[in-house]
Amino acid sequence: MTYQSLTEEEVKLRFITPAIENSGWDKHSQIRMEYAFTDGEMQIRGTKSVRGKQKRADYVLFYKPNIPLAIIEAKDDSHAIGDGLSQGIDYAKSLDIPYVYSSNGSGFLERDRLNHTENEIALDEFPSPEELWKRYIDKKSFTPEQEDIITQPYYFDAVTKKTPRYYQRVAINKTIEKIAKGDKRVLLVMATGTGKTFTAFQIAHRLKEAGVMKKILYLADRNILIDQTMVGDFKPFDKVMTKIKNKELDSAYEIYFALYQQLVDENLEKQPFTELDPEFFDLIIVDECHRGSAKEDSQWRQILEYFTSATQIGMTATPKEDKKTSNIDYFGEPAYIYSLKDGIKDGFLAPYRVIRIGFDKDLEGYVPEKGKTDTEGNPLEEREYNTLDYDRTIIIDDRTKKVAQKITEFLKNTDRYAKTIVFCVDTEHANRMRQALVNENSDIMEENENYIMRITGNDPAGKNQLDYFMDVDEKFPTIVTTSKLLTTGVDCKTCKLIVLDTNINSMTEFKQIIGRGTRLREDKGKTYFTIMDFRNNSRKFADPDFDSDPVSVIEVGGNDKIPKTRTPKEPTEPKSPRKKQRINGVEFKVVLQQNQCYDSDGNLITENLIDFTKNKLKEEYKDLNDFLNKWTSGMKREAIINELYEHDIFLDELREVVGREDIDDFDLICHIAFDKEPLTRQERVNNVKKRDYLNKYEGVARKVLEGLLDKYASSGIENLEDTDILYNNPFKQYGDPKKIAKTYFGGKKGLLDAMNGLQKEIYA
């Protein structure tokens, strides 16, 4: 075998790996080959989903288990030495790796991302771990004391074997490095469901083990956030942590968990937190710091300013930036941002589809007929009512019923036991929605009365069921109605449907609500979720602020004052400005129902879906013959369809728009892209029979092919692509696929040739 004939794998085996090992990198603890750092995007295919490709680096070299220093991309010798550099740099940006190498086996091209230089080096000149580490710490100007902090290992649980994902590691390392350098304020922005508390735990553990943070305070504003964290990610601190209750502070512990409300009391002359010395805490972690703590004169802020000597880390999925509130103003620019879009693209978060439903009187408004009265006989104001009025100033029972019907219709067509959260205007609306849903689902309510529950701040019975709703192994409650209580902090990993029947004005609140559905649980069948929007909140997806980097906009100076804020409590329901009027006898009709689609970058497709698809298909296929050649090439149709989905061509949604369930994907594509009149599946079957194609087969062989044609007519081409279909009726009367192939088609090849020929004949 000559050098020129070596494949990429052989180049790695013979040249690259030996060069790395000879320079001192340990193959067991420091060299990771085929290093996959994403899970692969979960891509929705109609009502199903499939995993995309993982991002995978050829080599990642670790100085310590938590410190990757170099990435190497390999190529075979037909490529230039630097042909892998671009891909390596792209991966290094995500992984926050400073040194990138490309090699074809003849040497290495190095990109130093810290110095922005490139150098070509020989195989035997590859730097050792110590050399590369020294270059790194010299560039960063770390002292020996700082080096000791940043090299502290992660906490590793030998039972769960859970280690940080790549973005968590980046967030942890960036935070540790900033703190080692003396930064006292750090902001981390991580999307809901990406493991903020696990990230916070690893930061706290490493700083505690390094001996620089001995007393730690974890602040939040809801009991559920505190309790989940203590029994979850922070469990290893069990023996040294405590939860502050009754405003009593015991200085004997090391890790403290507290609600803001337990540390402040506006009715007391001396605040509870002042019982401790201002330098008592070394580290304060502020969970969901977009609420309250960002406000300059908030009483929450008093706590942070009293313990000003402590290092303070703010964590949020939705940093708040407006003219009165700024996370960035207090904590500084984010040390790291991992967005919802990042999480979905990497396959760590669930993608979503949006169903927007518009009723006639939602879109056009409702003007009561003259003399219309409410249920108490009071006249209605003669004006136009719209979705801003519904359930806040006027209650229309017919609308509530119609919403409940559409929710139930969706669940009946998908999964009636899919965990569902219905967001309503207020607690009263949530109760009426619960009643309407009960009436639409009386059959399952008979099975279990907890199938539908209201969970709001003023409903103890519902709140008692919250843990069961969040439990992935509990079937009931299945559908919950709420208003504000479940917008944040509720970790229901199997939530598959989020219903919006309230007007959401705050982008922060909108992001938090969407975050209720973003967690993945493939083992429980949760691979994506659906948003059903009755109030056009989905327009916010097109807002650049939905998934953009936070920008500080606070402007406070001179004699400007910020209105005094009170200590936040558990979210309360907004009060209606006046007594609501309740009416009935108003018919609501669905005049708009659309599945909104998003491209691979998470952008809402605002162009007409047919025109958008046509343009995309024309990009893929230059003409009809090009498409026909691909379709009949022998490549499985599923693979072709998957390719189309990767290029943002949504056939299931398109079929809904076209309104043709009786045509297959082939005719749908030909119709949209090439203006061909589509044939139904039955018409294609009839054409095959007219051409006497089946006459070349006799007896059972012909009956098998006729049966396959019938399957195609009823269900589509997929039935002709896998011999497993022969296990089903009407074929199993002739034996299993192996027997059918051997007895009636002269063997497996004869059967496959017949099935492939039948497919080609269908599209002749």
N, C-alpha and C positions, 0 to 999 in steps of 0.2 A: 504494500500500500504506500503510495507516494504522499508527500506532505500536501500537495495540491488537492488531493481527493478527500481530505479530512472534513468531516461534518463539524457543526458548531459544538456538539457534545464531545466529539473526539478532541477538538481543540482545547476545550475546558479540561478534559481528563489528562491530556498529555503535556499541556503547556501552562495553562493559567493556574489550575489548582496547585501543581507542584511549586510554581513560582511564589504563590501566596504562602504556602506552608513553609517553604524554605526561608522565607523572610521572618518567620517566627510566629505567625498566626496559628493558634491552636484549632485543629479541625473539629474538635468536640465542643468547645465552648465559645469560640469566637467567629467561626465561619458558618454562615447560613446560606445554603444554596437553594435555588428556586424558592425564594423568600416571597410568599404570598402575603400581602398586607391589606388587601381589601377582600370582601366576601363576593363581590360581583353584583352589579345592580340588579335588583328584583324588577323585572319588566312585566307589566300587565299585558296579558293576551286575552282580551275579552273578559271572560269570567275566570280565567286561569292566569298563572304567572310562571315565569321561568327565570333562572339565574343567568346573568350575563357573565362575561369572562372576568376572572380575578386579575388584578394588577400583580405582576410577579417579577421580581428582580432576579437576575442570574446569581448574583452574590451580594450579600450584605455582611460587612465585617464589623464586629462589635468589640470595642475596647473593654467594656463591662457589659453585663446582660442588659442594662438599661441605657447604654451609650453606644449607638451605632456611629461609626466614624467614616466608613467608606462604602461605596456601592460600585459594583463592576458589572458592565454589560458586555457580553461576549458575542462575537460574530465568527462565521467560518472564514477561511482564508481568501474567499473570493471577494470579501469586503475589505475596504480600507481600515486601517487601525482605529480610526476615530468614528466609524459609522454608527457605533452604539452610544456615542456620547450624548446625543440629543435626548434619547429615551432615558438614559441614566440621569441626566439633569432634571428631567420632568419628574422622575420618581424621587430624586433627592430633595426637590422642593417640597413634596408632600411629606417625606420622612424626616425633613430637617437634618440632612446629612451633609457635612461640609466638603467631602472629597469624592469626586466622581472619576471613574476610570472606564475606558473602552479598550478592548483588545481583540485582535484576530489571531493571537498566538505568536505574533512576531515581536511583541512588546506591548507597552501600555501608553495611552494618551491620557494624561491627568488634567482634570479641571479642579483647581482650588477655588471653591466658591466663596471663601473668606477674603482671599486676595485678588480674586477675579483674574487669575492667570492660567495658562495652559502650557504643559511641558510633555514632551515625549521621552519615555524612559525605557530602558532595556528590561527584559524579563527578570534578570537577576538584580535589578535595582529597585524592586518594589519595596516601599517603606515598611518597617516593622511596626507593631502596635505601639511601642514606646516612642518611636520617631514621630509617628503620626499624632499621637496624643500630645507630645511636647509641642509640636507645631500648633496644635489647637489651643492649648492653654496659654502659650506665649502670645498668640494672636488675641485671645480674649483677656489677657493680662490677669489671670487668676493667681492669687497668692496660694501658698500651701494650705492655709486654713480654709480658703474658699474651695480649693480642689477637694478637700476632705468632705465638704458639704455636698458638692455636686456628684460625687462618686458613691454616695450612700446607696445601697441596693433597695429595690422594691420590697414590699412585704409579699411573700409568696405562701399561699395556702396549699400544703401538700395534698389536701383532700380534694378541693375544687380545681386545683391547678390553674386558677384564673390569673392571667397576666394582662397588663394594659394593652389595649389596641394601639395601633400606631399613633393615632391622633391624640389619645390620652397620654401616651408617653411623651409626645411633643409638648403638650400642655403642661405636664408635670415638670419636664426638664427645663422648659423656658421659665416657668415660675420659680423653680429652685435656683436657677442661675441668677435671675433678677434679685431674689432675696439674698443670695450669697454675696451679690455685689452691693447690697445695702439698700435696695429699694424697699420702701415701707408700704406701698400701695400697689396692688396688682389686680387687674381685671381679666377674668377669663369668660369668653362668650362661647357657649357650647349649646347646640340645639337640644331641645327636649328629647330624652330617650338615648342620649349619647354617653351617659354615665358621668354626670358632673360630681355626684357624691363619691363614686369610686375614685375619681381623679383627686378629689379633695382629701380622701382618706390616704391615698398614696403620698401626697404632698406632706400631709401631717405626719405620717409614719417616718418618712425619710428625714424630715427636719427634726423630729423628736429623737430619732436614732443618732443623728449627728450631734445632738446635745445642744442645739441652738434654740429650740422651742420646747420648753418644759411644761408650760401651762397654756392650754389651748381652749378657746371659746368658739362654739359653733352656734351661730345665730340664725333664726328663721322666724316667720310670723304665723306659722300654722302648726298645730300639734301633729298633724299627719306627716308633715315633712320631717319633724324631729323624730317621731316614733319610727318611721320607715328607715331613717338613716341609722338609728341606734341598733335596731335589730338586723339591719342589712350590712351595708359596706363597712360601718365602723365597729361591727361586732368584735373584731380582735382586740379592741380597747376595753372590752367588757369590764375588766377588773379595776380599771383606773378611771372610768367615766361615770358621770352622773347627770341627771336632768334636774334643772333648777325648778322647784315647785314652791308655791305659796310665798314667792318673793324672798325665800330664805337661801342664803349662799353659804355653803360649807367649803372652806378653803383646803380641805384634806385631799381633794381629788386632783387629777391632772388634766382630764378632758371634760369640759362642761358643755352641755346642750341647753339652750334657753330660747324661749319665745321672747321677743322684744318686750311683750307685755309683762313678763315676769321680772324685768329689770327696771321698769319705769312705772311710776304711779303719780299722775298729775294731782292727786288729792293729798299727797304727802309732801311735807316741806323738804324732807331729805330723801332723795331718790335711792331706791334699794341698791343700785349698782355702786353707789359711793361707799358702801360698807367695805368694799375691797380697795386696796391701794391702787392708785392709777397705773402702777407698773406691775400689777399682779399677773396680767396675761402677756404672753410673748407673741401669740398668734391668734388672730380672730378671723374666722371664715364666715362670710355673710352669704347665706343661701338666698337665691332669688332676689338679688340686691337691686333689681329694678323697682321693687316696691318699697317706698318709704325711705330707706336708708340713703337714697340718692338726694333727697330733698334737703336743702341747706339748713332750714330751721326746724326740721322734723325732730320730735323727741327721740326717735330712733338714733338720729345723728348724734345726739348727746352722748350716747354710749360709746360710739366710735371715737368721738373727740375727747372724752374723758380718758379712755385707754389709748391715747394718741401715740404712746411709745411702742405699742404693739404693732407688729406687722399685720396688715389687714388685706385679705383676699376677697374680692367680690366675685360672685359666680352668678351667671344668669344666661338664660336662653334668649332673652329679649331685652337688651340694654335700652334704658329709657332715656331719650334725648328730646327735650322740648325746652321752651323758654323758662320753665319753672323747675325742671328736674333734669339732672344730668349725672349719670354714672361716671362718665369720662372726666367731668370736672373734678370729681372727688378721687376716683381710683386711678385716673390716667388712661392713656390709650391702651386698648386690650393687648395683653401679652400674646394672646393667641385667640383665633376665631375658627370655630368649626361649625358651619352653617347647616341648616336643614337640607339645602341642595347638596352639600358635600356628603352628608350622611346617606341620602338616597342614592347618589351616584356610586358611592362605595359599597352599597348593599347592606349597610348597618341599620338603616331606617326603612320603614315601609313606604312605598310610593302610594299615591292616592289618585282616585278618579273623582270627578265632580259631576253631580247631577243637579242641574239648576232647574227648578220648577217655578213657573209663574202662573198665577191665577189671573183671570180676566180683571177682577176688581183690585188686584195688587198692582198690575201694570197700568191699568187705565184709571184707577181710583174709584171710589164708591160715593155716589151722591144719593142720599136717601130721597125716596119719593115724597112728595108734599104730604104732610100730615103723619109721617112715619113716627111711631113712638117706640120707646124701649119696653122691656118686659114689665116695668112698673107703671107704664102709662105716661111717662114723661116724653115730651116731644124732643126729637133730635134736632140739633143745630143744622140748619140748611147750608151745608158746605161740603167740599170734597174731602173724604177721608182716604188715607192711604196706609201703607205698611208701618209708617211711623206712629199712626194712631192705633192700629189694631193691637188689642190686648193691653194697651196702656191707657187710652181714654175711652175706647169703645170695644166691647166684646161681641164678636159675631160667632155664635156657636157653629154655624154652618161651615165657617172657615176652619175652625179647630177640627171638626169632624173630617173635612176634606184632607187636611194635613195628615191626620191619623190614618186615613185610608191609603194615602200614597206611601207612607212609611210601611204599613202592613203589606201592601202590594209588593214593595221591593223585597221585604224579608221573605215573603212567600215564594218569590221567584228565585231567591238565592239561598238563604239559610235562616230559618226562623229562630234559631238559637244563637245567632250572632250577637255578641255584646254590643249594645247600642246606647248612645247618650243623646238625648234630645234637649237642646239648649233653648229655654223659653225666656219670655220677657221678665217675668218675676215669679215668685212662689205660687201665687194664685193661678197664673197661666200654666205653670208646671203641673198643678193639681188637675186643672181642667183637661190638659193634654193627657195626663195619666188616665183619667176617666174615659176619654175618647178612645184611647188605645186599648183599654180594657174591653170596651164594647166591640172593638174590631177583632179581638183575639180571645174571645170567650172560651174557645175550645182548649187552648193551652192554659188559660187561667183556671180551668177546671182541673187540670193536671197539677198545677202549683200556683197558689195565689200570689207568690212573690215573683212571678214571671215579669210583671211590670210594677215598678216602684217609683215613688217620688223621693228623691234625695236632695233635700234643701236644708239650709241652716236652721229652720224653725220646725223641722220634722224629725223628732227623735227616732221614730220607728224606721224611717228611711235611712237615717244616718247609721243606725245599728246594722243595716244590711250592706254598708259600704265595703267592709272587708270581704264579704262574700262576692260582691260584684267584681272586686279587683282580683280575687283568687282565680287563677287560670284553670283550676280543676273544679270549680263550682259552676253549675249550670245556671242557677238562679241567684239573684235577679238577673234577667237578661236585658230588659229594656229599662232604662232609668230616665226620668225627666228631671230637669234641674234648671237653675237660672245662673247663679254665680258660683255656687260652692264647688263645682267640679271643673272650673276653668283651669285650675292649676293644682299641682301636688298630688293628683290622683293617678296612680300608676296602674292602669288597666291594660296590661300587655295584649289582651285578646280583643280589644275594642275594634270592631270592623265597620261600624257605621256611626258617623257623627251627623246629627241633624241640626241645622241652624234655622230656628224659627224665632229669632230675635235679631234686632238691629245692632250690629257690632260696629261702634264708631272708632274704637281704639285699635291701632295696629298691634300694640303689645298684647291686648286681650285676644285679638284674632289669632296671633301666633301661638299663644298659650292654648287656646281651644284646639287648634289644628294639632298641636303637640300631643293631645290626648290619644291620637290614633297612630302615631308614628312608630310605635314600638313593634318589632318583629317577633313572632313566635311561630316559626315554621313547624315545630313539632305539634302545635295545636291548630295548624291550618291557617294561621294569620300571616299572610304574605303581602297583603296590601289592604287599604281601607277605602271606604267611600264616604264622600261628603255630600249630603243632600241639603241643598240650600234653597230655602223658600223666601229669602228676603234680599237676594242679590248681594250678599256679603262677598261672594266669590269674585267680585270686581277687584277686591284687594289683592288677588293673586297677580294682577297686572301692575300693581304698584311697585315701583323700584325698591321701596322700603321693605317689601315683604321678606326679601332674603338678601339684603345688602349690608355692607359694613356699617357699623354705627358711626354717626358724625355728631360731634359735640356742637350744640347750637346755643348753649346757655350764655346769656349776656347779663351779668349782674355787676353793677358798679355804682360809684357815687352814692347817691341817696336812695337808690332803688331798694325796694323791699319786696320780699316774697310773703304772700299771705300766710299767716300762722296755720300750721297743720297740727292735728291731734294725733295721738298715738293710734295707729291702725289696729283694728280688731278683726276678728273673723269677718269675711266679706258679708255685707248686709245687702238686702234687696232694695233697689231704688223705689222710692215712694212715688205713686202717681200724683200728679198735681191736683187732681180733683176726683170725685167719685166717678167710677167707670159706669157707662151706660151699656146695658146688655140687650142685644136684639137677636132675633132669629127670623127665619123666613127669607133669607138672602142667599141666593144660589151662587156658588163659586164654581167656575169651570177652569180646567187646565187649558191654557192657550199656548204655553211654552214649556217644553220639557226637552232639555238637551244634555247630552253627555259632553262635557267640556274636556278637551284633550290637551296634553302638554307634551312638548318635544323633549328630546333627550337632555336638554339643558335646563329643563324645568320651566320653560316659557310657555305661557298660554297661547294656543294657536288661535289668533283672532281672525285670520283669513277664513273665508268660506271653506269648509272642510273638503268639499268636492274639488274646488280649485286648488287648494293646498295639496291634496293627494295627487291630482293630475300632474302638477308641476314636479312633485317628488318622483313620481313614476317615470316621467319623461327624463329626469336626471339619471335614473337607474337603467332605463332601456331606451335605446336610440329610436327604435321603431317596433312595430308589431312582431315582425319576424324575429327580432332579437329576444323579445319576451317569449315567443313560442318555442324557440330553441332552448331557452333556459327551463321552461316549464316541462318540456318533454325530454330533457337530457338524461333522465334516470335519477336525478337528484330528488330525494324525498321532498314532497310538497311542504312538510312541516319545516324543513330546513330553509326552504325558500321564503315561507311566511315569516320565519324568525328573522331572516335577513331584512325583510321589508319592515318589520317592527323596529329593528335597530336603526332604520333610517326614517323613523317617525311616520310610518304608514299604518294607519289604524283601521284594519279591515272590518272588525266587528262594529265599531262606531259608524264607519262609512255605510255598512249595510243597513243600519238603522235609519240613516239619512235618506238613502235611496229607497228604502222600504221594500226590499226584495229578499225575503228569506228563502225563496225557492231556487235561487241561483247560487252556484258555488264561487269560490274565490277567483277562479280563472275568468269566468264571465264578468264578475264584478270588476276585475282589473281591466279587462278588455273594454268594458263599457265606459269606465271612467277615463282611462288613459287614452284609448284609441277610438272612442266614439262608436264602438261596435254594438249592435243590438244584441242584448244578452239572450241566451237560450236557457230555459229552465233545465234542471237536472233530468226531469222526465223527458223533455224533448230530446236531450242528448241520448238518453237510453233508447228512445224510439228510433232515432237515426241509426244507431248501431244495429238494431234489429232489422231495419229496412235494408241495410247494406249486406245482410246475410253473413255478417262476420262470424257468427257462431256456428255456421254450417260445417266448418272445418273440424268441429268437435262433436263427439257422439256420446250417448248414454249419460253416465254420471258426470263425466267431465263437462259436458254441456250444461247439465243441471247446476253444477257448482258455479259456472260462469254466469248463468242466468240469475242465480241467487246473489252473486256479487253485484250484478247490475241493479238488482232490486235494492240492495243495501246502499249503493251509491245514490240511487234516486231518492231514498228517504233520508240519508244522513250525510252524504258527501264522499269525496274522493279518499279520505283517510282509511276507509274500509278496504280499499284495494291496495294498500301499501304495506300490509302486515298480515302474514299467514295466520296470526293468532285469531283473526276473525273466524277462521274455520272451526274453532272450538265451539262456536255458538250455533243456534238454530238458524237456518234449516240444514246446516252442513254436518253437524255432529252425528246425524243418522248414517253418514258414510264412513265414520271413523275419525280419528284425530288427524291433524294436518300432515303428519308423517305418513300415515297410511293412505290418505287421499293422494298425496304426491306420488307415492310409490305405485299404487294400484291403478290410478286413472290418468296420470300425467307422465308416467315413465321416470319418475324421480323428482327430486327437489328442483333441479334446474328447469325441467319441463313445466312445473307448476309456476315458478317465478316468471318464466318466459310468457306463459299464458296470461298471468295477471298484469305484467308490464304491457303486453300487446293490447290487452283490453283497455288499459288506461290510454294508450296512444290512440286507439280507435274512438274512444269517447271524445277526444279533442281533435279528431281528424277534420 
